[in-house]
Amino acid sequence: MAVAEKIEYHTIPDWDKPRGGMFTIIQDAYWCVDEDGNPLFYSKHNHPQCNSNQEITNRLARGRSVKQIPFVFIPLRIQDYV
């Protein structure tokens, strides 16, 4: 019998604050959010849980809230691209 993998999500600090450094900026997307309205990322691959299409994000939500967020600043880790 296969063991079901627990799906975990996290947020990133200062996701809504522009600052120095390299970032991916996601604009006007619909996000799955936590109870405080912070955008969620799938922990296993650090994948953002958002889409420009609200209906697609609603399918990702799995009972979580969905919110359109004007800007999310995601820090780039250059070591991920080396």
C-alpha positions as CSV (number, residue, x, y, z in Angstrom):
1,M,0.0,0.0,0.0
2,A,1.4,3.4,-1.0
3,V,1.8,6.0,1.7
4,A,0.1,9.3,0.9
5,E,2.6,12.2,0.8
6,K,1.7,15.1,3.1
7,I,1.6,18.2,1.0
8,E,3.1,21.2,2.8
9,Y,3.1,24.9,2.0
10,H,5.1,27.9,3.2
11,T,5.2,31.7,2.7
12,I,8.2,33.9,2.2
13,P,9.1,36.9,4.4
14,D,8.7,40.4,3.0
15,W,6.9,39.1,-0.2
16,D,5.2,42.4,-0.6
17,K,8.2,44.7,-0.1
18,P,10.5,45.9,-3.0
19,R,14.2,45.8,-2.0
20,G,17.6,45.3,-3.4
21,G,18.7,42.1,-5.0
22,M,17.4,39.8,-7.7
23,F,13.7,38.8,-7.7
24,T,11.1,37.3,-9.8
25,I,8.1,39.6,-9.6
26,I,4.6,38.1,-10.1
27,Q,2.0,40.7,-10.9
28,D,-1.8,40.6,-10.6
29,A,-2.0,36.8,-10.0
30,Y,-4.6,34.9,-8.0
31,W,-2.9,33.2,-5.1
32,C,-3.8,30.5,-2.7
33,V,-3.2,32.2,0.6
34,D,-2.8,31.3,4.3
35,E,-5.1,32.5,7.1
36,D,-3.2,35.8,7.2
37,G,-3.5,36.5,3.4
38,N,0.1,35.6,2.7
39,P,0.8,33.9,-0.7
40,L,1.6,30.1,-0.5
41,F,4.4,28.2,-2.1
42,Y,4.5,24.4,-2.4
43,S,7.4,23.5,0.0
44,K,8.8,20.5,-1.9
45,H,9.8,22.5,-5.0
46,N,9.2,26.1,-3.7
47,H,6.6,26.4,-6.4
48,P,4.2,29.5,-6.2
49,Q,0.6,28.5,-5.9
50,C,-0.8,31.1,-8.2
51,N,-2.2,31.7,-11.7
52,S,-3.4,34.7,-13.7
53,N,-6.7,32.7,-14.2
54,Q,-8.8,32.7,-11.0
55,E,-10.5,29.4,-11.9
56,I,-7.2,27.5,-12.1
57,T,-6.1,28.9,-8.8
58,N,-9.5,27.9,-7.3
59,R,-8.7,24.3,-8.3
60,L,-5.3,24.5,-6.7
61,A,-6.8,25.9,-3.5
62,R,-8.1,22.6,-1.9
63,G,-10.3,24.5,0.5
64,R,-7.9,27.4,1.0
65,S,-8.7,31.1,0.3
66,V,-7.9,32.6,-3.0
67,K,-6.9,36.3,-3.3
68,Q,-5.6,38.5,-6.2
69,I,-2.3,40.1,-5.1
70,P,-0.9,43.1,-7.1
71,F,2.8,42.2,-6.6
72,V,4.7,39.4,-5.0
73,F,8.5,39.7,-4.9
74,I,10.2,36.3,-4.9
75,P,13.9,36.3,-4.1
76,L,16.1,34.5,-6.6
77,R,18.7,32.0,-5.4
78,I,21.4,32.1,-8.0
79,Q,22.7,28.7,-6.8
80,D,19.4,27.2,-8.2
81,Y,20.6,28.2,-11.7
82,V,24.3,27.1,-11.5
